[in-house]
Amino acid sequence: MPGPAPELELVARLTVTISEPIEVGAVDAGYLRVIPITGGTVEGPLVVGEVLALGADWNLRVREGRELVSARYLIRTDDGVVLSVTNEGVLSVSGTSVTGVTRPRIEAPHGRYAWLNDAVLTGTLAPVVENGVIRGVALEFWQAAGTPGLAVPPRSAGG
């Protein structure tokens, strides 16, 4: 018999800024463009910091209305720890509506954030639009919590 369904616990909300995409063009799998990441903010109950201006999203339009996200970037926490993020997922585009579901993976050094190495994460993604132009993305990272054996941050970590 299966165990109880996991509950979701918010890890952080990110606002990631981007610059103009680099158009690679048509490839066997679809249309590829690389979107440079220029920075951003990280605010949450478990991780707080900044997105560093280093990284990109290898965005692949596989067909009209569907894009694959494959982003790599770094977060520097407010206490100076650098976390490596790989975030992959699917975007559904319908008219002006864009919804995204991702599966972030965070690599952390030993110490306060090491629990992230084993965390089971899921995420959401939505574009940040200013004056009709996409300037970035808003992300939420959620952890499956409340299930024995899943990673949880130490409550004494303050966050």
LUMTI-608375 format. One record per residue: residue number from 1; x, y, z of N, C-alpha, C, O in turn. Coordinates in pm, whole numbers, padded with zeros to 5 digits. Each point is the difference from the previous one (the first is absolute). Example, Ala and Ser with C-alpha at 12.3 -4.5 7.8 and 13.67 -1.06 7.14 Angstrom:
BEGIN
num | npx | npy | npz | capx | capy | capz | cpx | cpy | cpz | opx | opy | opz
1 | 01319 | -00569 | 00780 | -00089 | 00119 | 00000 | 00090 | 00120 | 00000 | 00104 | -00002 | 00066
2 | -00139 | 00107 | -00138 | 00082 | 00119 | 00006 | -00077 | 00109 | 00073 | 00051 | 00111 | 00017
***
This chain:
BEGIN
num | npx | npy | npz | capx | capy | capz | cpx | cpy | cpz | opx | opy | opz
1 | 00085 | -00118 | 00000 | -00085 | 00118 | 00000 | 00089 | 00124 | 00000 | 00096 | 00006 | 00076
2 | -00127 | 00092 | -00160 | 00084 | 00121 | -00006 | -00011 | 00079 | 00130 | -00099 | -00007 | 00073
3 | 00205 | 00084 | -00048 | 00002 | 00087 | 00117 | -00081 | 00125 | -00024 | -00062 | 00016 | -00106
4 | 00062 | 00073 | 00204 | -00076 | 00125 | -00016 | 00060 | 00087 | -00109 | 00121 | -00003 | -00025
5 | -00205 | 00079 | -00039 | 00047 | 00092 | -00104 | 00086 | 00109 | 00064 | -00034 | 00050 | 00107
6 | 00144 | -00015 | -00171 | 00084 | 00106 | 00057 | -00070 | 00136 | -00007 | -00079 | 00026 | -00090
7 | 00110 | 00057 | 00186 | -00046 | 00138 | -00002 | 00110 | 00085 | -00060 | 00117 | -00039 | 00002
8 | -00154 | 00155 | -00056 | 00100 | 00089 | -00057 | 00031 | 00113 | 00097 | -00089 | 00059 | 00061
9 | 00219 | -00030 | -00048 | 00047 | 00108 | 00087 | 00082 | 00096 | -00087 | 00090 | -00042 | -00072
10 | -00121 | 00171 | 00080 | 00071 | 00099 | -00081 | 00144 | 00011 | 00045 | 00028 | 00018 | 00119
11 | 00064 | -00029 | -00214 | 00143 | 00020 | 00027 | 00035 | 00145 | -00027 | 00060 | 00067 | 00085
12 | -00097 | -00016 | -00204 | 00033 | 00139 | -00036 | -00077 | 00043 | -00124 | -00046 | -00082 | -00080
13 | 00033 | 00215 | 00068 | -00052 | 00064 | -00121 | 00117 | 00074 | -00064 | 00072 | 00073 | 00068
14 | -00054 | -00092 | -00198 | 00108 | 00064 | -00072 | -00058 | 00092 | -00107 | -00100 | -00032 | -00063
15 | 00164 | 00145 | 00045 | -00025 | 00084 | -00116 | 00133 | 00008 | -00074 | 00098 | 00054 | 00052
16 | -00095 | -00108 | -00173 | 00123 | -00012 | -00077 | -00008 | 00094 | -00119 | -00096 | -00003 | -00077
17 | 00198 | 00087 | 00061 | 00005 | 00092 | -00114 | 00081 | -00064 | -00113 | 00091 | -00079 | 00023
18 | -00129 | 00116 | -00145 | 00064 | -00058 | -00119 | 00037 | 00111 | -00098 | -00049 | 00112 | 00010
19 | 00136 | -00147 | -00107 | 00029 | 00092 | -00109 | -00050 | -00064 | -00130 | -00063 | -00105 | 00000
20 | 00093 | 00172 | -00110 | -00048 | -00046 | -00131 | 00044 | -00143 | -00028 | 00116 | -00035 | 00023
21 | -00207 | -00048 | -00072 | 00037 | -00138 | -00035 | 00100 | -00005 | -00114 | 00002 | 00086 | -00088
22 | 00080 | -00187 | 00092 | 00091 | -00031 | -00110 | -00069 | -00108 | -00083 | -00019 | -00112 | 00048
23 | -00018 | 00146 | -00170 | -00075 | -00093 | -00084 | 00097 | -00099 | -00064 | 00079 | 00037 | -00086
24 | -00086 | -00162 | 00128 | 00079 | -00106 | -00063 | -00067 | -00040 | -00130 | 00066 | -00016 | -00103
25 | -00199 | 00000 | 00108 | -00077 | -00030 | -00120 | -00057 | -00141 | 00001 | -00004 | -00066 | 00104
26 | -00038 | 00022 | -00220 | -00062 | -00131 | -00014 | 00104 | -00110 | 00021 | 00107 | 00001 | -00062
27 | -00140 | -00094 | 00150 | 00083 | -00118 | 00026 | -00092 | -00121 | -00016 | -00120 | 00016 | -00016
28 | 00176 | -00136 | 00021 | -00082 | -00121 | -00021 | -00120 | -00007 | 00094 | -00107 | -00045 | -00041
29 | 00123 | 00088 | 00166 | -00107 | -00014 | 00099 | -00100 | 00115 | 00000 | -00104 | -00010 | 00065
30 | 00134 | 00119 | -00137 | -00091 | 00115 | 00000 | 00076 | 00128 | -00030 | 00090 | 00001 | -00084
31 | -00128 | 00107 | 00152 | 00066 | 00130 | -00018 | 00068 | 00038 | 00130 | -00066 | 00014 | 00103
32 | 00199 | 00004 | -00107 | 00079 | 00023 | 00121 | 00044 | 00145 | 00010 | 00048 | 00060 | -00096
33 | -00066 | -00007 | 00216 | 00056 | 00131 | 00032 | 00057 | -00008 | 00142 | -00051 | -00073 | 00085
34 | 00156 | 00150 | -00062 | 00065 | 00003 | 00131 | -00029 | 00137 | 00059 | 00029 | 00103 | -00060
35 | -00086 | -00103 | 00181 | -00044 | 00123 | 00064 | 00093 | 00029 | 00119 | -00008 | -00069 | 00101
36 | 00096 | 00169 | -00113 | 00093 | 00031 | 00109 | -00072 | 00049 | 00126 | -00096 | 00077 | -00008
37 | 00142 | -00122 | 00123 | -00052 | 00042 | 00130 | 00090 | 00112 | 00051 | 00121 | -00017 | 00008
38 | -00181 | 00131 | 00028 | 00078 | 00118 | 00039 | -00007 | 00033 | 00149 | 00063 | 00095 | 00045
39 | -00139 | -00173 | 00032 | -00007 | 00024 | 00144 | -00139 | -00029 | 00052 | -00082 | -00062 | -00067
40 | 00057 | 00108 | 00190 | -00132 | -00018 | 00057 | 00003 | -00009 | 00151 | 00104 | 00014 | 00064
41 | -00222 | -00039 | -00009 | -00015 | -00007 | 00145 | -00059 | -00135 | 00040 | -00070 | -00065 | -00077
42 | 00102 | 00025 | 00201 | -00051 | -00124 | 00058 | -00057 | 00035 | 00137 | 00073 | 00049 | 00087
43 | -00202 | -00073 | -00067 | -00064 | 00033 | 00128 | -00083 | -00119 | 00041 | -00082 | -00050 | -00077
44 | 00102 | 00004 | 00198 | -00081 | -00111 | 00045 | 00022 | -00034 | 00145 | 00086 | 00057 | 00068
45 | -00165 | -00148 | -00023 | 00016 | -00040 | 00139 | 00124 | -00085 | 00024 | 00048 | -00008 | 00113
46 | 00006 | -00058 | -00219 | 00113 | -00091 | 00020 | 00128 | 00043 | -00070 | 00109 | -00039 | 00042
47 | -00121 | 00118 | -00148 | 00118 | 00051 | -00071 | -00026 | 00146 | -00036 | -00105 | 00034 | -00053
48 | 00203 | 00052 | 00082 | -00006 | 00142 | -00032 | 00135 | 00038 | -00061 | 00104 | -00044 | 00049
49 | -00106 | 00125 | -00155 | 00126 | 00041 | -00060 | -00022 | 00067 | -00134 | -00101 | 00066 | -00024
50 | 00201 | -00085 | -00064 | -00005 | 00061 | -00134 | 00037 | -00102 | -00106 | 00081 | -00091 | 00025
51 | -00140 | 00106 | -00144 | 00039 | -00077 | -00116 | 00118 | 00073 | -00062 | -00009 | 00119 | -00029
52 | 00119 | -00190 | 00009 | 00119 | 00062 | -00057 | -00014 | 00016 | -00152 | -00072 | -00077 | -00064
53 | 00140 | 00175 | 00010 | -00003 | 00028 | -00144 | 00091 | -00097 | -00073 | 00098 | 00038 | -00064
54 | -00132 | -00164 | 00076 | 00079 | -00106 | -00061 | -00093 | -00119 | -00022 | -00046 | -00061 | 00096
55 | 00017 | 00029 | -00219 | -00087 | -00112 | -00030 | -00088 | 00030 | -00118 | 00003 | 00110 | -00056
56 | -00082 | -00209 | 00017 | -00088 | 00017 | -00115 | -00103 | -00111 | -00003 | 00013 | -00103 | 00067
57 | -00117 | 00126 | -00146 | -00103 | -00099 | -00027 | 00013 | -00042 | -00145 | -00010 | 00083 | -00091
58 | 00033 | -00213 | 00068 | 00000 | -00054 | -00134 | -00145 | -00037 | -00029 | -00047 | -00108 | 00037
59 | -00024 | 00199 | -00102 | -00144 | -00008 | -00021 | -00026 | -00062 | -00137 | 00047 | 00049 | -00102
60 | -00123 | -00158 | 00102 | -00027 | -00073 | -00124 | -00149 | -00001 | -00027 | -00078 | -00058 | 00074
61 | 00039 | 00124 | -00183 | -00140 | -00005 | -00043 | -00017 | -00127 | -00081 | 00051 | -00011 | -00111
62 | -00123 | -00086 | 00168 | -00015 | -00129 | -00067 | -00117 | -00002 | -00096 | -00002 | -00078 | -00096
63 | -00095 | 00163 | 00122 | -00112 | 00020 | -00092 | -00074 | 00125 | 00046 | 00026 | 00051 | 00109
64 | -00116 | -00004 | -00190 | -00077 | 00119 | 00036 | -00073 | -00026 | 00132 | -00075 | -00097 | 00013
65 | 00097 | 00185 | 00084 | -00068 | -00012 | 00127 | 00072 | -00082 | 00106 | -00049 | -00013 | 00112
66 | 00166 | -00042 | -00146 | 00074 | -00081 | 00098 | 00149 | 00027 | -00011 | 00059 | -00011 | -00108
67 | 00000 | 00048 | 00223 | 00144 | 00025 | 00007 | 00060 | -00077 | 00116 | -00065 | -00020 | 00103
68 | 00188 | -00023 | -00120 | 00073 | -00068 | 00107 | 00102 | 00097 | 00059 | 00071 | 00069 | -00073
69 | -00066 | -00064 | 00205 | 00091 | 00087 | 00074 | 00116 | -00086 | 00049 | -00022 | -00111 | 00050
70 | 00144 | 00160 | -00064 | 00117 | -00067 | 00056 | 00098 | 00108 | 00042 | 00086 | 00043 | -00078
71 | -00100 | 00001 | 00203 | 00080 | 00113 | 00050 | 00103 | -00045 | 00103 | -00025 | -00091 | 00079
72 | 00142 | 00157 | -00082 | 00105 | -00019 | 00101 | 00044 | 00138 | 00044 | 00027 | 00087 | -00082
73 | -00019 | -00070 | 00215 | 00043 | 00128 | 00054 | 00041 | -00017 | 00146 | -00010 | -00109 | 00056
74 | 00056 | 00218 | 00003 | 00046 | -00002 | 00138 | -00081 | 00095 | 00086 | -00045 | 00106 | -00045
75 | 00027 | -00146 | 00172 | -00059 | 00085 | 00103 | 00105 | 00023 | 00106 | 00067 | -00094 | 00044
76 | -00051 | 00219 | -00002 | 00082 | 00029 | 00119 | -00097 | 00036 | 00111 | -00075 | 00097 | -00011
77 | 00077 | -00176 | 00120 | -00092 | 00024 | 00111 | 00042 | 00124 | 00076 | 00111 | 00050 | -00016
78 | -00202 | 00000 | 00100 | 00028 | 00120 | 00077 | 00114 | -00019 | 00099 | 00054 | 00098 | 00051
79 | -00016 | -00223 | -00022 | 00115 | -00025 | 00087 | 00123 | -00046 | -00080 | 00094 | -00055 | 00058
80 | -00095 | 00077 | -00191 | 00120 | -00018 | -00082 | 00023 | -00137 | -00059 | 00104 | -00022 | -00061
81 | -00197 | -00072 | 00077 | 00016 | -00135 | -00055 | -00047 | 00000 | -00145 | -00104 | 00058 | -00032
82 | 00181 | -00122 | -00057 | -00036 | -00008 | -00141 | -00066 | -00135 | -00027 | 00056 | -00105 | 00032
83 | -00175 | 00110 | -00092 | -00077 | -00119 | -00036 | -00006 | -00010 | -00153 | -00020 | 00101 | -00068
84 | 00036 | -00221 | 00016 | -00010 | -00023 | -00144 | -00138 | -00056 | -00031 | -00043 | -00099 | 00058
85 | -00027 | 00165 | -00151 | -00137 | -00038 | -00034 | -00007 | -00053 | -00143 | 00053 | 00062 | -00092
86 | -00117 | -00176 | 00076 | -00041 | -00051 | -00131 | -00151 | -00007 | 00004 | -00057 | -00065 | 00089
87 | -00010 | 00130 | -00182 | -00145 | 00005 | 00001 | -00051 | -00036 | -00138 | 00024 | 00072 | -00097
88 | -00094 | -00184 | 00087 | -00054 | -00046 | -00127 | -00150 | -00013 | 00010 | -00054 | -00030 | 00107
89 | -00014 | 00053 | -00217 | -00145 | -00012 | 00004 | -00065 | 00025 | -00134 | 00065 | -00001 | -00105
90 | -00196 | 00024 | 00110 | -00081 | 00016 | -00119 | -00083 | 00128 | 00013 | -00059 | 00027 | 00104
91 | 00057 | 00051 | -00211 | -00086 | 00118 | -00009 | -00112 | -00028 | -00098 | 00023 | -00053 | -00109
92 | -00144 | 00090 | 00148 | -00114 | -00008 | -00090 | -00041 | 00142 | -00034 | -00024 | 00082 | 00089
93 | 00017 | -00052 | -00219 | -00034 | 00134 | -00046 | -00132 | -00008 | -00076 | -00013 | -00076 | -00096
94 | -00085 | 00157 | 00141 | -00129 | 00005 | -00066 | -00041 | 00146 | -00008 | -00043 | 00059 | 00099
95 | 00056 | -00001 | -00217 | -00027 | 00143 | -00017 | 00098 | 00081 | 00083 | 00121 | -00009 | -00021
96 | -00171 | 00088 | 00115 | 00088 | 00080 | 00085 | 00024 | -00067 | 00135 | 00070 | 00055 | 00085
97 | -00126 | -00173 | -00066 | 00016 | -00073 | 00126 | 00118 | -00097 | -00008 | 00010 | -00081 | -00093
98 | 00079 | 00090 | 00191 | 00115 | -00090 | 00007 | 00003 | -00062 | 00139 | 00001 | 00071 | 00100
99 | 00000 | -00203 | -00094 | 00013 | -00069 | 00128 | 00117 | -00097 | -00011 | 00022 | -00062 | -00104
100 | 00050 | 00050 | 00213 | 00115 | -00089 | 00001 | 00008 | -00081 | 00127 | -00031 | 00048 | 00109
101 | 00072 | -00172 | -00125 | 00027 | -00089 | 00113 | 00142 | -00050 | -00016 | 00041 | -00043 | -00108
102 | 00036 | 00051 | 00216 | 00141 | -00037 | -00007 | 00038 | -00099 | 00109 | -00075 | -00023 | 00095
103 | 00194 | -00035 | -00111 | 00057 | -00088 | 00102 | 00141 | 00050 | 00032 | 00099 | -00046 | -00058
104 | -00090 | 00140 | 00152 | 00130 | 00052 | 00036 | 00082 | -00103 | 00078 | -00053 | -00082 | 00074
105 | 00184 | 00090 | -00092 | 00095 | -00080 | 00078 | 00105 | 00098 | 00049 | 00056 | 00077 | -00079
106 | -00029 | -00080 | 00207 | 00096 | 00094 | 00059 | 00116 | -00078 | 00060 | -00020 | -00091 | 00081
107 | 00142 | 00127 | -00123 | 00121 | -00057 | 00059 | 00057 | 00102 | 00098 | 00026 | 00115 | -00035
108 | -00006 | -00162 | 00159 | 00047 | 00088 | 00107 | 00125 | -00060 | 00064 | 00015 | -00122 | 00006
109 | 00075 | 00209 | 00042 | 00116 | -00051 | 00072 | -00042 | -00052 | 00138 | -00111 | 00026 | 00046
110 | 00202 | -00098 | 00018 | -00026 | -00047 | 00136 | -00033 | 00119 | 00088 | 00053 | 00110 | -00020
111 | -00140 | -00131 | 00117 | -00035 | 00107 | 00091 | -00150 | 00025 | 00003 | -00080 | -00091 | -00020
112 | 00046 | 00215 | 00046 | -00139 | 00041 | 00025 | -00099 | -00042 | -00108 | -00114 | -00033 | 00031
113 | 00156 | 00034 | -00157 | -00091 | -00027 | -00111 | 00016 | -00140 | -00060 | -00059 | -00029 | -00104
114 | 00137 | -00057 | 00168 | 00025 | -00134 | -00054 | -00129 | -00081 | -00019 | -00005 | -00088 | -00086
115 | -00097 | 00117 | 00164 | -00128 | -00070 | -00013 | -00059 | 00015 | -00141 | -00078 | -00085 | -00043
116 | 00114 | 00194 | -00028 | -00052 | 00022 | -00134 | 00048 | -00106 | -00100 | -00067 | -00024 | -00101
117 | 00181 | -00039 | 00128 | 00052 | -00102 | -00090 | -00095 | -00119 | -00013 | -00001 | -00067 | -00104
118 | -00078 | 00040 | 00207 | -00092 | -00113 | -00001 | -00146 | 00042 | -00009 | -00089 | -00086 | -00001
119 | 00063 | 00215 | -00004 | -00138 | 00049 | -00001 | -00071 | -00040 | -00129 | 00059 | 00005 | -00108
120 | -00184 | -00045 | 00121 | -00085 | -00029 | -00116 | -00076 | 00128 | -00029 | -00090 | 00039 | 00075
121 | 00127 | 00027 | -00186 | -00054 | 00132 | -00031 | -00087 | -00002 | -00125 | 00019 | -00082 | -00090
122 | -00115 | 00173 | 00087 | -00077 | 00029 | -00120 | -00012 | 00152 | -00007 | 00017 | 00068 | 00101
123 | -00047 | -00017 | -00218 | -00006 | 00146 | -00012 | -00104 | 00047 | -00098 | -00055 | -00077 | -00079
124 | 00030 | 00207 | 00086 | -00086 | 00066 | -00097 | 00081 | 00111 | -00067 | 00098 | 00049 | 00056
125 | -00140 | -00010 | -00175 | 00069 | 00102 | -00077 | -00103 | 00085 | -00074 | -00092 | -00053 | -00062
126 | 00110 | 00184 | 00070 | -00086 | 00093 | -00075 | 00087 | 00114 | -00050 | 00090 | 00044 | 00072
127 | -00114 | 00006 | -00192 | 00079 | 00111 | -00051 | -00031 | 00130 | 00075 | -00112 | 00021 | 00047
128 | 00213 | 00064 | -00036 | -00017 | 00136 | 00053 | 00003 | 00092 | -00122 | 00102 | 00012 | -00067
129 | -00215 | 00053 | 00040 | -00015 | 00081 | -00121 | -00011 | 00147 | 00039 | -00079 | 00037 | 00087
130 | 00159 | 00046 | -00154 | -00007 | 00145 | 00017 | -00014 | 00063 | -00138 | 00082 | -00024 | -00088
131 | -00186 | 00105 | 00069 | -00024 | 00067 | -00128 | -00001 | -00098 | -00117 | 00052 | 00031 | -00107
132 | -00111 | -00148 | 00129 | -00012 | -00098 | -00106 | 00126 | -00081 | -00029 | 00002 | -00080 | -00093
133 | 00104 | 00099 | 00172 | 00127 | -00070 | -00021 | 00029 | -00088 | 00121 | -00013 | 00043 | 00114
134 | 00054 | -00168 | -00139 | 00037 | -00088 | 00110 | 00136 | 00044 | 00054 | 00100 | -00003 | -00071
135 | -00098 | 00042 | 00198 | 00122 | 00050 | 00065 | 00061 | -00103 | 00095 | 00112 | 00017 | 00048
136 | -00187 | -00124 | -00022 | 00048 | -00100 | 00092 | -00107 | -00104 | 00027 | -00100 | -00010 | -00071
137 | 00124 | -00068 | 00177 | -00097 | -00102 | 00041 | -00016 | 00004 | 00151 | 00092 | 00033 | 00074
138 | -00212 | -00068 | -00031 | -00030 | -00017 | 00142 | -00011 | -00150 | 00025 | -00076 | -00070 | -00067
139 | 00151 | 00022 | 00163 | 00003 | -00142 | 00032 | -00038 | -00023 | 00146 | 00024 | 00086 | 00085
140 | -00083 | -00199 | -00058 | -00018 | -00045 | 00137 | 00057 | -00140 | 00008 | -00026 | -00084 | -00087
141 | 00105 | 00059 | 00191 | 00055 | -00133 | 00025 | -00069 | -00056 | 00124 | -00002 | 00063 | 00105
142 | -00055 | -00182 | -00119 | -00073 | -00067 | 00107 | 00066 | -00134 | 00030 | 00050 | -00067 | -00090
143 | -00050 | 00029 | 00217 | 00057 | -00128 | 00043 | -00113 | -00093 | 00045 | -00093 | 00042 | 00069
144 | 00104 | -00168 | -00110 | -00092 | -00101 | 00054 | 00039 | -00021 | 00146 | 00113 | -00039 | 00030
145 | -00206 | 00065 | 00059 | 00029 | -00006 | 00144 | -00103 | -00086 | 00070 | -00103 | -00035 | -00057
146 | 00131 | 00002 | 00181 | -00094 | -00075 | 00081 | -00001 | -00148 | -00028 | -00089 | -00071 | 00047
147 | 00186 | 00022 | -00123 | 00010 | -00142 | -00029 | 00130 | -00052 | 00058 | 00105 | 00058 | -00026
148 | -00108 | -00166 | 00103 | 00124 | -00053 | 00057 | 00104 | -00028 | -00107 | -00031 | -00053 | -00107
149 | 00155 | 00089 | 00137 | 00111 | -00026 | -00092 | 00031 | 00111 | -00096 | 00106 | -00002 | -00063
150 | -00195 | 00101 | 00048 | 00029 | 00111 | -00089 | 00083 | 00105 | 00074 | -00010 | 00017 | 00121
151 | 00091 | 00051 | -00197 | 00088 | 00103 | 00057 | -00081 | 00115 | 00057 | -00097 | 00045 | -00061
152 | 00136 | 00002 | 00175 | -00059 | 00121 | 00058 | 00112 | 00083 | 00059 | 00097 | -00054 | 00052
153 | -00110 | 00185 | -00059 | 00105 | 00084 | 00055 | -00001 | -00009 | 00152 | -00104 | -00023 | 00060
154 | 00221 | 00041 | 00001 | 00001 | 00005 | 00146 | -00075 | 00122 | 00047 | 00028 | 00110 | -00045
155 | -00123 | -00128 | 00136 | -00082 | 00110 | 00047 | 00083 | 00106 | 00072 | -00042 | 00115 | 00009
156 | 00157 | -00152 | 00041 | 00086 | 00097 | 00069 | 00078 | 00085 | -00100 | 00073 | 00090 | 00040
157 | -00088 | -00118 | -00170 | 00074 | 00076 | -00101 | -00054 | 00140 | -00015 | 00062 | 00082 | -00069
158 | -00170 | -00052 | 00129 | -00057 | 00135 | -00003 | -00043 | 00041 | -00136 | 00090 | 00056 | -00062
159 | -00183 | -00066 | 00008 | -00033 | 00037 | -00135 | -00132 | -00043 | -00024 | -00053 | 00020 | -00109
***
